[in-house]
Amino acid sequence: MAKDYTELAQDIVAHVGGKDNILKLVHCVTRLRFTLKDESKADDDYLKQRDGIVTVVKAGGQYQVVIGNHVPDVYDTVLKVAVIQGEGGIDVNEGDVPQGNLFD
């Protein structure tokens, strides 16, 4: 049975400044990657201590909420909770996937 991430998704949306503060949302292997209208509306301290969230990273113009390997399920739930459309797909960069040749 799949885990219900509704409460976590609601908390994430509320603490990134609400759905009206979200310009874009994609995910990579372990992170929700938000582009926010105003990053100052996000509550870093709350999100960093919230169960179900590993940490928060600000990089490359994105507000990244590190979730872990179950990020696709949380991503889908955030889209439903916020009633927004994400950009889907996987954005791979910034250390989520080891770089280099597999045979090195």
SEMITI-68444 format. One record per residue: x, y, z of N, C-alpha, C, O, CB in turn; residue in three letters; residue number from 1. Coordinates in pm, whole numbers, plus 50000, padded with zeros to 5 digits. Glycine has a CB too. Layout:
% residues N
r n.xx X; n.yy Y; n.zz Z; ca.xx X; ca.yy Y; ca.zz Z; c.xx X; c.yy Y; c.zz Z; o.xx X; o.yy Y; o.zz Z; cb.xx X; cb.yy Y; cb.zz Z; rest Ala; nr NUM
...
This chain:
% residues 104
r n.xx 50084; n.yy 49882; n.zz 50000; ca.xx 50000; ca.yy 50000; ca.zz 50000; c.xx 50089; c.yy 50125; c.zz 50000; o.xx 50185; o.yy 50134; o.zz 50076; cb.xx 49905; cb.yy 49999; cb.zz 50122; rest Met; nr 1
r n.xx 50056; n.yy 50220; n.zz 49915; ca.xx 50133; ca.yy 50343; ca.zz 49903; c.xx 50111; c.yy 50433; c.zz 50024; o.xx 50001; o.yy 50439; o.zz 50080; cb.xx 50097; cb.yy 50418; cb.zz 49773; rest Ala; nr 2
r n.xx 50215; n.yy 50500; n.zz 50063; ca.xx 50207; ca.yy 50592; ca.zz 50177; c.xx 50132; c.yy 50719; c.zz 50135; o.xx 50143; o.yy 50763; o.zz 50021; cb.xx 50349; cb.yy 50626; cb.zz 50230; rest Lys; nr 3
r n.xx 50058; n.yy 50776; n.zz 50228; ca.xx 49984; ca.yy 50899; ca.zz 50203; c.xx 50073; c.yy 51018; c.zz 50240; o.xx 50111; o.yy 51035; o.zz 50356; cb.xx 49849; cb.yy 50902; cb.zz 50283; rest Asp; nr 4
r n.xx 50104; n.yy 51100; n.zz 50141; ca.xx 50191; ca.yy 51215; ca.zz 50162; c.xx 50114; c.yy 51346; c.zz 50165; o.xx 50173; o.yy 51453; o.zz 50150; cb.xx 50296; cb.yy 51220; cb.zz 50054; rest Tyr; nr 5
r n.xx 49983; n.yy 51341; n.zz 50185; ca.xx 49901; ca.yy 51461; ca.zz 50181; c.xx 49943; c.yy 51564; c.zz 50285; o.xx 49959; o.yy 51682; o.zz 50252; cb.xx 49755; cb.yy 51425; cb.zz 50201; rest Thr; nr 6
r n.xx 49961; n.yy 51522; n.zz 50409; ca.xx 49998; ca.yy 51617; ca.zz 50515; c.xx 50135; c.yy 51680; c.zz 50487; o.xx 50152; o.yy 51800; o.zz 50505; cb.xx 49999; cb.yy 51547; cb.zz 50652; rest Glu; nr 7
r n.xx 50231; n.yy 51598; n.zz 50444; ca.xx 50363; ca.yy 51650; ca.zz 50410; c.xx 50353; c.yy 51750; c.zz 50295; o.xx 50414; o.yy 51857; o.zz 50301; cb.xx 50459; cb.yy 51534; cb.zz 50373; rest Leu; nr 8
r n.xx 50278; n.yy 51716; n.zz 50193; ca.xx 50263; ca.yy 51804; ca.zz 50077; c.xx 50198; c.yy 51936; c.zz 50117; o.xx 50239; o.yy 52043; o.zz 50071; cb.xx 50179; cb.yy 51736; cb.zz 49968; rest Ala; nr 9
r n.xx 50096; n.yy 51930; n.zz 50202; ca.xx 50030; ca.yy 52053; ca.zz 50248; c.xx 50128; c.yy 52141; c.zz 50324; o.xx 50130; o.yy 52263; o.zz 50306; cb.xx 49909; cb.yy 52019; cb.zz 50337; rest Gln; nr 10
r n.xx 50209; n.yy 52080; n.zz 50410; ca.xx 50308; ca.yy 52155; ca.zz 50486; c.xx 50412; c.yy 52219; c.zz 50394; o.xx 50450; o.yy 52335; o.zz 50413; cb.xx 50378; cb.yy 52064; cb.zz 50588; rest Asp; nr 11
r n.xx 50457; n.yy 52144; n.zz 50295; ca.xx 50556; ca.yy 52198; ca.zz 50202; c.xx 50500; c.yy 52318; c.zz 50128; o.xx 50564; o.yy 52423; o.zz 50121; cb.xx 50601; cb.yy 52090; cb.zz 50101; rest Ile; nr 12
r n.xx 50380; n.yy 52304; n.zz 50073; ca.xx 50318; ca.yy 52415; ca.zz 49998; c.xx 50302; c.yy 52537; c.zz 50089; o.xx 50336; o.yy 52648; o.zz 50050; cb.xx 50181; cb.yy 52372; cb.zz 49941; rest Val; nr 13
r n.xx 50250; n.yy 52515; n.zz 50208; ca.xx 50228; ca.yy 52627; ca.zz 50301; c.xx 50359; c.yy 52697; c.zz 50337; o.xx 50363; o.yy 52819; o.zz 50349; cb.xx 50160; cb.yy 52577; cb.zz 50428; rest Ala; nr 14
r n.xx 50466; n.yy 52619; n.zz 50355; ca.xx 50591; ca.yy 52677; ca.zz 50405; c.xx 50690; c.yy 52717; c.zz 50296; o.xx 50801; o.yy 52761; o.zz 50327; cb.xx 50656; cb.yy 52579; cb.zz 50497; rest His; nr 15
r n.xx 50652; n.yy 52702; n.zz 50170; ca.xx 50730; ca.yy 52766; ca.zz 50063; c.xx 50664; c.yy 52897; c.zz 50023; o.xx 50704; o.yy 52962; o.zz 49927; cb.xx 50742; cb.yy 52672; cb.zz 49939; rest Val; nr 16
r n.xx 50562; n.yy 52936; n.zz 50099; ca.xx 50496; ca.yy 53064; ca.zz 50076; c.xx 50358; c.yy 53052; c.zz 50013; o.xx 50300; o.yy 53152; o.zz 49972; cb.xx 50581; cb.yy 53149; cb.zz 49989; rest Gly; nr 17
r n.xx 50306; n.yy 52929; n.zz 50006; ca.xx 50173; ca.yy 52908; ca.zz 49949; c.xx 50177; c.yy 52887; c.zz 49799; o.xx 50277; o.yy 52915; o.zz 49734; cb.xx 50083; cb.yy 53026; cb.zz 49981; rest Gly; nr 18
r n.xx 50066; n.yy 52836; n.zz 49745; ca.xx 50065; ca.yy 52801; ca.zz 49603; c.xx 50085; c.yy 52921; c.zz 49512; o.xx 50137; o.yy 52907; o.zz 49402; cb.xx 49934; cb.yy 52733; cb.zz 49568; rest Lys; nr 19
r n.xx 50044; n.yy 53040; n.zz 49558; ca.xx 50061; ca.yy 53159; ca.zz 49476; c.xx 50207; c.yy 53204; c.zz 49467; o.xx 50241; o.yy 53288; o.zz 49383; cb.xx 49977; cb.yy 53272; cb.zz 49531; rest Asp; nr 20
r n.xx 50292; n.yy 53149; n.zz 49551; ca.xx 50435; ca.yy 53182; ca.zz 49548; c.xx 50514; c.yy 53086; c.zz 49459; o.xx 50633; o.yy 53106; o.zz 49438; cb.xx 50492; cb.yy 53181; cb.zz 49689; rest Asn; nr 21
r n.xx 50448; n.yy 52983; n.zz 49408; ca.xx 50516; ca.yy 52881; ca.zz 49326; c.xx 50503; c.yy 52918; c.zz 49179; o.xx 50393; o.yy 52922; o.zz 49124; cb.xx 50458; cb.yy 52740; cb.zz 49353; rest Ile; nr 22
r n.xx 50618; n.yy 52943; n.zz 49114; ca.xx 50619; ca.yy 52971; ca.zz 48971; c.xx 50634; c.yy 52843; c.zz 48890; o.xx 50574; o.yy 52827; o.zz 48784; cb.xx 50731; cb.yy 53069; cb.zz 48936; rest Leu; nr 23
r n.xx 50716; n.yy 52751; n.zz 48942; ca.xx 50749; ca.yy 52629; ca.zz 48868; c.xx 50788; c.yy 52521; c.zz 48968; o.xx 50846; o.yy 52550; o.zz 49073; cb.xx 50864; cb.yy 52654; cb.zz 48764; rest Lys; nr 24
r n.xx 50757; n.yy 52398; n.zz 48934; ca.xx 50798; ca.yy 52286; ca.zz 49018; c.xx 50838; c.yy 52169; c.zz 48930; o.xx 50763; o.yy 52126; o.zz 48843; cb.xx 50684; cb.yy 52244; cb.zz 49114; rest Leu; nr 25
r n.xx 50958; n.yy 52118; n.zz 48954; ca.xx 51007; ca.yy 51996; ca.zz 48891; c.xx 51068; c.yy 51912; c.zz 49003; o.xx 51080; o.yy 51956; o.zz 49117; cb.xx 51112; cb.yy 52026; cb.zz 48775; rest Val; nr 26
r n.xx 51107; n.yy 51791; n.zz 48968; ca.xx 51179; ca.yy 51711; ca.zz 49067; c.xx 51292; c.yy 51637; c.zz 49000; o.xx 51291; o.yy 51614; o.zz 48879; cb.xx 51084; cb.yy 51611; cb.zz 49138; rest His; nr 27
r n.xx 51390; n.yy 51601; n.zz 49080; ca.xx 51500; ca.yy 51518; ca.zz 49033; c.xx 51490; c.yy 51387; c.zz 49110; o.xx 51381; o.yy 51348; o.zz 49151; cb.xx 51640; cb.yy 51588; cb.zz 49054; rest Cys; nr 28
r n.xx 51597; n.yy 51321; n.zz 49130; ca.xx 51596; ca.yy 51190; ca.zz 49194; c.xx 51556; c.yy 51198; c.zz 49342; o.xx 51490; o.yy 51108; o.zz 49393; cb.xx 51732; cb.yy 51125; cb.zz 49181; rest Val; nr 29
r n.xx 51597; n.yy 51306; n.zz 49409; ca.xx 51571; ca.yy 51315; ca.zz 49553; c.xx 51509; c.yy 51447; c.zz 49599; o.xx 51477; o.yy 51462; o.zz 49717; cb.xx 51698; cb.yy 51294; cb.zz 49627; rest Thr; nr 30
r n.xx 51492; n.yy 51541; n.zz 49507; ca.xx 51452; ca.yy 51677; ca.zz 49548; c.xx 51331; c.yy 51730; c.zz 49473; o.xx 51311; o.yy 51702; o.zz 49355; cb.xx 51566; cb.yy 51771; cb.zz 49529; rest Arg; nr 31
r n.xx 51250; n.yy 51807; n.zz 49545; ca.xx 51150; ca.yy 51892; ca.zz 49483; c.xx 51221; c.yy 52022; c.zz 49451; o.xx 51284; o.yy 52081; o.zz 49539; cb.xx 51022; cb.yy 51915; cb.zz 49576; rest Leu; nr 32
r n.xx 51214; n.yy 52067; n.zz 49328; ca.xx 51286; ca.yy 52187; ca.zz 49285; c.xx 51185; c.yy 52295; c.zz 49248; o.xx 51125; o.yy 52292; o.zz 49140; cb.xx 51382; cb.yy 52156; cb.zz 49165; rest Arg; nr 33
r n.xx 51169; n.yy 52390; n.zz 49339; ca.xx 51074; ca.yy 52499; ca.zz 49320; c.xx 51145; c.yy 52621; c.zz 49262; o.xx 51259; o.yy 52650; o.zz 49296; cb.xx 51006; cb.yy 52535; cb.zz 49452; rest Phe; nr 34
r n.xx 51075; n.yy 52691; n.zz 49174; ca.xx 51112; ca.yy 52828; ca.zz 49140; c.xx 51003; c.yy 52912; c.zz 49205; o.xx 50886; o.yy 52901; o.zz 49171; cb.xx 51122; cb.yy 52853; cb.zz 48981; rest Thr; nr 35
r n.xx 51044; n.yy 52996; n.zz 49299; ca.xx 50949; ca.yy 53074; ca.zz 49378; c.xx 50949; c.yy 53220; c.zz 49334; o.xx 51051; o.yy 53273; o.zz 49289; cb.xx 50981; cb.yy 53063; cb.zz 49527; rest Leu; nr 36
r n.xx 50835; n.yy 53284; n.zz 49349; ca.xx 50827; ca.yy 53428; ca.zz 49322; c.xx 50913; c.yy 53504; c.zz 49422; o.xx 50986; o.yy 53596; o.zz 49385; cb.xx 50680; cb.yy 53478; cb.zz 49327; rest Lys; nr 37
r n.xx 50904; n.yy 53465; n.zz 49549; ca.xx 50974; ca.yy 53535; ca.zz 49657; c.xx 51025; c.yy 53432; c.zz 49758; o.xx 50948; o.yy 53382; o.zz 49840; cb.xx 50880; cb.yy 53639; cb.zz 49726; rest Asp; nr 38
r n.xx 51154; n.yy 53402; n.zz 49751; ca.xx 51212; ca.yy 53303; ca.zz 49842; c.xx 51205; c.yy 53344; c.zz 49989; o.xx 51211; o.yy 53259; o.zz 50077; cb.xx 51357; cb.yy 53277; cb.zz 49805; rest Glu; nr 39
r n.xx 51192; n.yy 53474; n.zz 50014; ca.xx 51186; ca.yy 53519; ca.zz 50154; c.xx 51057; c.yy 53475; c.zz 50223; o.xx 51047; o.yy 53480; o.zz 50346; cb.xx 51199; cb.yy 53671; cb.zz 50159; rest Ser; nr 40
r n.xx 50957; n.yy 53434; n.zz 50145; ca.xx 50832; ca.yy 53385; ca.zz 50203; c.xx 50843; c.yy 53241; c.zz 50252; o.xx 50758; o.yy 53194; o.zz 50328; cb.xx 50720; cb.yy 53396; cb.zz 50102; rest Lys; nr 41
r n.xx 50948; n.yy 53171; n.zz 50210; ca.xx 50968; ca.yy 53032; ca.zz 50250; c.xx 51025; c.yy 53026; c.zz 50392; o.xx 51109; o.yy 53107; o.zz 50429; cb.xx 51061; cb.yy 52958; cb.zz 50151; rest Ala; nr 42
r n.xx 50978; n.yy 52930; n.zz 50468; ca.xx 51022; ca.yy 52912; ca.zz 50607; c.xx 51126; c.yy 52799; c.zz 50613; o.xx 51093; o.yy 52684; o.zz 50640; cb.xx 50900; cb.yy 52881; cb.zz 50700; rest Asp; nr 43
r n.xx 51250; n.yy 52837; n.zz 50588; ca.xx 51360; ca.yy 52739; ca.zz 50586; c.xx 51368; c.yy 52658; c.zz 50715; o.xx 51379; o.yy 52535; o.zz 50711; cb.xx 51492; cb.yy 52809; cb.zz 50562; rest Asp; nr 44
r n.xx 51362; n.yy 52726; n.zz 50827; ca.xx 51378; ca.yy 52658; ca.zz 50956; c.xx 51271; c.yy 52552; c.zz 50978; o.xx 51301; o.yy 52442; o.zz 51024; cb.xx 51374; cb.yy 52760; cb.zz 51070; rest Asp; nr 45
r n.xx 51146; n.yy 52585; n.zz 50947; ca.xx 51039; ca.yy 52487; ca.zz 50964; c.xx 51062; c.yy 52367; c.zz 50874; o.xx 51056; o.yy 52252; o.zz 50919; cb.xx 50901; cb.yy 52551; cb.zz 50934; rest Tyr; nr 46
r n.xx 51088; n.yy 52393; n.zz 50746; ca.xx 51104; ca.yy 52284; ca.zz 50651; c.xx 51222; c.yy 52194; c.zz 50687; o.xx 51214; o.yy 52072; o.zz 50672; cb.xx 51122; cb.yy 52339; cb.zz 50510; rest Leu; nr 47
r n.xx 51332; n.yy 52252; n.zz 50733; ca.xx 51450; ca.yy 52173; ca.zz 50768; c.xx 51425; c.yy 52080; c.zz 50886; o.xx 51486; o.yy 51973; o.zz 50894; cb.xx 51566; cb.yy 52265; cb.zz 50800; rest Lys; nr 48
r n.xx 51337; n.yy 52117; n.zz 50978; ca.xx 51312; ca.yy 52033; ca.zz 51096; c.xx 51193; c.yy 51940; c.zz 51077; o.xx 51170; o.yy 51853; o.zz 51161; cb.xx 51289; cb.yy 52120; cb.zz 51217; rest Gln; nr 49
r n.xx 51119; n.yy 51956; n.zz 50969; ca.xx 50996; ca.yy 51879; ca.zz 50945; c.xx 51029; c.yy 51733; c.zz 50914; o.xx 51113; o.yy 51705; o.zz 50828; cb.xx 50915; cb.yy 51940; cb.zz 50829; rest Arg; nr 50
r n.xx 50964; n.yy 51640; n.zz 50984; ca.xx 50979; ca.yy 51498; ca.zz 50951; c.xx 50939; c.yy 51478; c.zz 50806; o.xx 50841; o.yy 51535; o.zz 50758; cb.xx 50893; cb.yy 51409; cb.zz 51046; rest Asp; nr 51
r n.xx 51015; n.yy 51396; n.zz 50737; ca.xx 50987; ca.yy 51369; ca.zz 50596; c.xx 51067; c.yy 51456; c.zz 50501; o.xx 51066; o.yy 51434; o.zz 50380; cb.xx 50841; cb.yy 51388; cb.zz 50570; rest Gly; nr 52
r n.xx 51138; n.yy 51556; n.zz 50557; ca.xx 51223; ca.yy 51643; ca.zz 50477; c.xx 51365; c.yy 51631; c.zz 50531; o.xx 51388; o.yy 51645; o.zz 50651; cb.xx 51173; cb.yy 51792; cb.zz 50480; rest Ile; nr 53
r n.xx 51459; n.yy 51605; n.zz 50441; ca.xx 51598; ca.yy 51590; ca.zz 50482; c.xx 51661; c.yy 51727; c.zz 50510; o.xx 51722; o.yy 51747; o.zz 50615; cb.xx 51679; cb.yy 51516; cb.zz 50373; rest Val; nr 54
r n.xx 51645; n.yy 51819; n.zz 50416; ca.xx 51697; ca.yy 51955; ca.zz 50431; c.xx 51642; c.yy 52043; c.zz 50320; o.xx 51562; o.yy 51998; o.zz 50238; cb.xx 51853; cb.yy 51956; cb.zz 50430; rest Thr; nr 55
r n.xx 51685; n.yy 52167; n.zz 50318; ca.xx 51649; ca.yy 52263; ca.zz 50215; c.xx 51778; c.yy 52319; c.zz 50158; o.xx 51872; o.yy 52349; o.zz 50232; cb.xx 51556; cb.yy 52378; cb.zz 50271; rest Val; nr 56
r n.xx 51783; n.yy 52333; n.zz 50025; ca.xx 51901; ca.yy 52387; ca.zz 49958; c.xx 51855; c.yy 52497; c.zz 49863; o.xx 51755; o.yy 52481; o.zz 49792; cb.xx 51980; cb.yy 52276; cb.zz 49882; rest Val; nr 57
r n.xx 51927; n.yy 52607; n.zz 49861; ca.xx 51901; ca.yy 52714; ca.zz 49764; c.xx 52017; c.yy 52716; c.zz 49667; o.xx 52131; o.yy 52746; o.zz 49706; cb.xx 51882; cb.yy 52855; cb.zz 49835; rest Lys; nr 58
r n.xx 51990; n.yy 52685; n.zz 49540; ca.xx 52097; ca.yy 52679; ca.zz 49442; c.xx 52040; c.yy 52695; c.zz 49301; o.xx 51932; o.yy 52646; o.zz 49271; cb.xx 52174; cb.yy 52546; cb.zz 49453; rest Ala; nr 59
r n.xx 52114; n.yy 52764; n.zz 49218; ca.xx 52076; ca.yy 52776; ca.zz 49078; c.xx 51942; c.yy 52841; c.zz 49056; o.xx 51872; o.yy 52808; o.zz 48960; cb.xx 52076; cb.yy 52643; cb.zz 49014; rest Gly; nr 60
r n.xx 51903; n.yy 52932; n.zz 49144; ca.xx 51773; ca.yy 52998; ca.zz 49130; c.xx 51656; c.yy 52911; c.zz 49171; o.xx 51541; o.yy 52946; o.zz 49149; cb.xx 51754; cb.yy 53042; cb.zz 48989; rest Gly; nr 61
r n.xx 51687; n.yy 52798; n.zz 49232; ca.xx 51582; ca.yy 52706; ca.zz 49277; c.xx 51582; c.yy 52695; c.zz 49429; o.xx 51684; o.yy 52709; o.zz 49495; cb.xx 51602; cb.yy 52567; cb.zz 49214; rest Gln; nr 62
r n.xx 51463; n.yy 52671; n.zz 49480; ca.xx 51444; ca.yy 52641; ca.zz 49622; c.xx 51418; c.yy 52491; c.zz 49627; o.xx 51311; o.yy 52444; o.zz 49588; cb.xx 51324; cb.yy 52726; cb.zz 49687; rest Tyr; nr 63
r n.xx 51517; n.yy 52416; n.zz 49674; ca.xx 51512; ca.yy 52271; ca.zz 49667; c.xx 51479; c.yy 52211; c.zz 49803; o.xx 51546; o.yy 52238; o.zz 49903; cb.xx 51645; cb.yy 52216; cb.zz 49616; rest Gln; nr 64
r n.xx 51376; n.yy 52129; n.zz 49805; ca.xx 51337; ca.yy 52059; ca.zz 49926; c.xx 51379; c.yy 51913; c.zz 49907; o.xx 51324; o.yy 51842; o.zz 49824; cb.xx 51181; cb.yy 52072; cb.zz 49954; rest Val; nr 65
r n.xx 51478; n.yy 51871; n.zz 49985; ca.xx 51533; ca.yy 51736; ca.zz 49972; c.xx 51442; c.yy 51639; c.zz 50047; o.xx 51421; o.yy 51652; o.zz 50168; cb.xx 51680; cb.yy 51729; cb.zz 50026; rest Val; nr 66
r n.xx 51388; n.yy 51543; n.zz 49974; ca.xx 51291; ca.yy 51448; ca.zz 50027; c.xx 51350; c.yy 51307; c.zz 50039; o.xx 51335; o.yy 51243; o.zz 50143; cb.xx 51167; cb.yy 51444; cb.zz 49938; rest Ile; nr 67
r n.xx 51416; n.yy 51261; n.zz 49936; ca.xx 51467; ca.yy 51124; ca.zz 49932; c.xx 51414; c.yy 51053; c.zz 49808; o.xx 51359; o.yy 51116; o.zz 49718; cb.xx 51429; cb.yy 51047; cb.zz 50059; rest Gly; nr 68
r n.xx 51431; n.yy 50922; n.zz 49805; ca.xx 51395; ca.yy 50844; ca.zz 49687; c.xx 51246; c.yy 50839; c.zz 49656; o.xx 51209; o.yy 50803; o.zz 49544; cb.xx 51445; cb.yy 50706; cb.zz 49702; rest Asn; nr 69
r n.xx 51161; n.yy 50872; n.zz 49751; ca.xx 51016; ca.yy 50869; ca.zz 49727; c.xx 50964; c.yy 51004; c.zz 49676; o.xx 50844; o.yy 51030; o.zz 49680; cb.xx 50943; cb.yy 50831; cb.zz 49856; rest His; nr 70
r n.xx 51055; n.yy 51089; n.zz 49628; ca.xx 51016; ca.yy 51222; ca.zz 49581; c.xx 50909; c.yy 51220; c.zz 49471; o.xx 50826; o.yy 51311; o.zz 49470; cb.xx 51138; cb.yy 51295; cb.zz 49531; rest Val; nr 71
r n.xx 50905; n.yy 51123; n.zz 49379; ca.xx 50798; ca.yy 51126; ca.zz 49278; c.xx 50658; c.yy 51121; c.zz 49339; o.xx 50566; o.yy 51187; o.zz 49290; cb.xx 50815; cb.yy 51010; cb.zz 49181; rest Pro; nr 72
r n.xx 50642; n.yy 51044; n.zz 49446; ca.xx 50511; ca.yy 51035; ca.zz 49513; c.xx 50476; c.yy 51166; c.zz 49582; o.xx 50361; o.yy 51212; o.zz 49577; cb.xx 50510; cb.yy 50920; cb.zz 49615; rest Asp; nr 73
r n.xx 50575; n.yy 51227; n.zz 49648; ca.xx 50551; ca.yy 51355; ca.zz 49715; c.xx 50523; c.yy 51463; c.zz 49611; o.xx 50434; o.yy 51546; o.zz 49630; cb.xx 50673; cb.yy 51395; cb.zz 49803; rest Val; nr 74
r n.xx 50597; n.yy 51461; n.zz 49502; ca.xx 50577; ca.yy 51557; ca.zz 49392; c.xx 50433; c.yy 51551; c.zz 49340; o.xx 50367; o.yy 51654; o.zz 49328; cb.xx 50676; cb.yy 51528; cb.zz 49276; rest Tyr; nr 75
r n.xx 50385; n.yy 51431; n.zz 49310; ca.xx 50247; ca.yy 51415; ca.zz 49261; c.xx 50146; c.yy 51469; c.zz 49362; o.xx 50048; o.yy 51531; o.zz 49323; cb.xx 50218; cb.yy 51267; cb.zz 49232; rest Asp; nr 76
r n.xx 50171; n.yy 51444; n.zz 49490; ca.xx 50079; ca.yy 51491; ca.zz 49594; c.xx 50085; c.yy 51643; c.zz 49607; o.xx 49981; o.yy 51707; o.zz 49627; cb.xx 50113; cb.yy 51426; cb.zz 49728; rest Thr; nr 77
r n.xx 50203; n.yy 51703; n.zz 49597; ca.xx 50216; ca.yy 51849; ca.zz 49602; c.xx 50137; c.yy 51912; c.zz 49487; o.xx 50068; o.yy 52012; o.zz 49507; cb.xx 50365; cb.yy 51892; cb.zz 49595; rest Val; nr 78
r n.xx 50146; n.yy 51854; n.zz 49368; ca.xx 50071; ca.yy 51907; ca.zz 49254; c.xx 49921; c.yy 51906; c.zz 49281; o.xx 49851; o.yy 52002; o.zz 49249; cb.xx 50101; cb.yy 51826; cb.zz 49127; rest Leu; nr 79
r n.xx 49872; n.yy 51797; n.zz 49340; ca.xx 49729; ca.yy 51787; ca.zz 49372; c.xx 49689; c.yy 51886; c.zz 49481; o.xx 49586; o.yy 51953; o.zz 49469; cb.xx 49695; cb.yy 51644; cb.zz 49415; rest Lys; nr 80
r n.xx 49769; n.yy 51894; n.zz 49586; ca.xx 49738; ca.yy 51981; ca.zz 49699; c.xx 49738; c.yy 52128; c.zz 49657; o.xx 49650; o.yy 52205; o.zz 49696; cb.xx 49839; cb.yy 51959; cb.zz 49813; rest Val; nr 81
r n.xx 49837; n.yy 52167; n.zz 49577; ca.xx 49851; ca.yy 52307; ca.zz 49536; c.xx 49765; c.yy 52341; c.zz 49415; o.xx 49751; o.yy 52457; o.zz 49379; cb.xx 49997; cb.yy 52338; cb.zz 49506; rest Ala; nr 82
r n.xx 49708; n.yy 52238; n.zz 49353; ca.xx 49630; ca.yy 52254; ca.zz 49230; c.xx 49713; c.yy 52333; c.zz 49128; o.xx 49670; o.yy 52436; o.zz 49075; cb.xx 49494; cb.yy 52327; cb.zz 49259; rest Val; nr 83
r n.xx 49832; n.yy 52280; n.zz 49101; ca.xx 49920; ca.yy 52339; ca.zz 49001; c.xx 49966; c.yy 52230; c.zz 48907; o.xx 49952; o.yy 52111; o.zz 48934; cb.xx 50042; cb.yy 52409; cb.zz 49067; rest Ile; nr 84
r n.xx 50022; n.yy 52273; n.zz 48795; ca.xx 50081; ca.yy 52178; ca.zz 48702; c.xx 50232; c.yy 52190; c.zz 48713; o.xx 50287; o.yy 52299; o.zz 48701; cb.xx 50032; cb.yy 52202; cb.zz 48557; rest Gln; nr 85
r n.xx 50296; n.yy 52079; n.zz 48734; ca.xx 50441; ca.yy 52079; ca.zz 48738; c.xx 50495; c.yy 52061; c.zz 48599; o.xx 50421; o.yy 52043; o.zz 48503; cb.xx 50493; cb.yy 51969; cb.zz 48832; rest Gly; nr 86
r n.xx 50624; n.yy 52066; n.zz 48590; ca.xx 50689; ca.yy 52048; ca.zz 48461; c.xx 50733; c.yy 51903; c.zz 48443; o.xx 50786; o.yy 51867; o.zz 48339; cb.xx 50809; cb.yy 52143; cb.zz 48448; rest Glu; nr 87
r n.xx 50710; n.yy 51821; n.zz 48546; ca.xx 50739; ca.yy 51679; ca.zz 48537; c.xx 50885; c.yy 51649; c.zz 48511; o.xx 50973; o.yy 51730; o.zz 48538; cb.xx 50657; cb.yy 51618; cb.zz 48430; rest Gly; nr 88
r n.xx 50907; n.yy 51531; n.zz 48458; ca.xx 51041; ca.yy 51492; ca.zz 48421; c.xx 51137; c.yy 51489; c.zz 48537; o.xx 51101; o.yy 51500; o.zz 48654; cb.xx 51091; cb.yy 51584; cb.zz 48317; rest Gly; nr 89
r n.xx 51259; n.yy 51473; n.zz 48499; ca.xx 51365; ca.yy 51468; ca.zz 48599; c.xx 51471; c.yy 51569; c.zz 48559; o.xx 51518; o.yy 51569; o.zz 48445; cb.xx 51424; cb.yy 51325; cb.zz 48613; rest Ile; nr 90
r n.xx 51508; n.yy 51651; n.zz 48650; ca.xx 51612; ca.yy 51751; ca.zz 48632; c.xx 51733; c.yy 51699; c.zz 48707; o.xx 51737; o.yy 51702; o.zz 48830; cb.xx 51568; cb.yy 51894; cb.zz 48682; rest Asp; nr 91
r n.xx 51831; n.yy 51652; n.zz 48633; ca.xx 51946; ca.yy 51590; ca.zz 48697; c.xx 52064; c.yy 51686; c.zz 48696; o.xx 52114; o.yy 51724; o.zz 48590; cb.xx 51983; cb.yy 51458; cb.zz 48626; rest Val; nr 92
r n.xx 52107; n.yy 51726; n.zz 48814; ca.xx 52228; ca.yy 51806; ca.zz 48830; c.xx 52258; c.yy 51825; c.zz 48977; o.xx 52190; o.yy 51769; o.zz 49063; cb.xx 52214; cb.yy 51942; cb.zz 48759; rest Asn; nr 93
r n.xx 52358; n.yy 51904; n.zz 49005; ca.xx 52394; ca.yy 51943; ca.zz 49141; c.xx 52411; c.yy 51827; c.zz 49238; o.xx 52362; o.yy 51832; o.zz 49351; cb.xx 52292; cb.yy 52035; cb.zz 49193; rest Glu; nr 94
r n.xx 52480; n.yy 51723; n.zz 49192; ca.xx 52520; ca.yy 51620; ca.zz 49286; c.xx 52422; c.yy 51508; c.zz 49312; o.xx 52450; o.yy 51422; o.zz 49396; cb.xx 52551; cb.yy 51681; cb.zz 49410; rest Gly; nr 95
r n.xx 52308; n.yy 51505; n.zz 49244; ca.xx 52214; ca.yy 51397; ca.zz 49269; c.xx 52259; c.yy 51266; c.zz 49206; o.xx 52227; o.yy 51158; o.zz 49256; cb.xx 52077; cb.yy 51435; cb.zz 49216; rest Asp; nr 96
r n.xx 52333; n.yy 51276; n.zz 49097; ca.xx 52378; ca.yy 51157; ca.zz 49027; c.xx 52529; c.yy 51166; c.zz 49013; o.xx 52581; o.yy 51269; o.zz 48969; cb.xx 52308; cb.yy 51142; cb.zz 48888; rest Val; nr 97
r n.xx 52600; n.yy 51061; n.zz 49049; ca.xx 52745; ca.yy 51066; ca.zz 49035; c.xx 52785; c.yy 51092; c.zz 48890; o.xx 52724; o.yy 51039; o.zz 48797; cb.xx 52808; cb.yy 50935; cb.zz 49084; rest Pro; nr 98
r n.xx 52887; n.yy 51174; n.zz 48872; ca.xx 52935; ca.yy 51206; ca.zz 48739; c.xx 53052; c.yy 51114; c.zz 48703; o.xx 53115; o.yy 51055; o.zz 48791; cb.xx 52978; cb.yy 51354; cb.zz 48730; rest Gln; nr 99
r n.xx 53080; n.yy 51104; n.zz 48574; ca.xx 53195; ca.yy 51027; ca.zz 48530; c.xx 53152; c.yy 50901; c.zz 48458; o.xx 53033; o.yy 50870; o.zz 48447; cb.xx 53283; cb.yy 50993; cb.zz 48647; rest Gly; nr 100
r n.xx 53249; n.yy 50830; n.zz 48411; ca.xx 53228; ca.yy 50708; ca.zz 48336; c.xx 53200; c.yy 50593; c.zz 48432; o.xx 53268; o.yy 50578; o.zz 48534; cb.xx 53350; cb.yy 50678; cb.zz 48247; rest Asn; nr 101
r n.xx 53102; n.yy 50513; n.zz 48398; ca.xx 53065; ca.yy 50398; ca.zz 48479; c.xx 53182; c.yy 50303; c.zz 48499; o.xx 53192; o.yy 50235; o.zz 48601; cb.xx 52949; cb.yy 50325; cb.zz 48416; rest Leu; nr 102
r n.xx 53272; n.yy 50298; n.zz 48399; ca.xx 53381; ca.yy 50201; ca.zz 48401; c.xx 53512; c.yy 50257; c.zz 48455; o.xx 53615; o.yy 50189; o.zz 48447; cb.xx 53402; cb.yy 50148; cb.zz 48264; rest Phe; nr 103
r n.xx 53511; n.yy 50379; n.zz 48508; ca.xx 53633; ca.yy 50438; ca.zz 48565; c.xx 53667; c.yy 50373; c.zz 48697; o.xx 53767; o.yy 50410; o.zz 48759; cb.xx 53618; cb.yy 50589; cb.zz 48583; rest Asp; nr 104
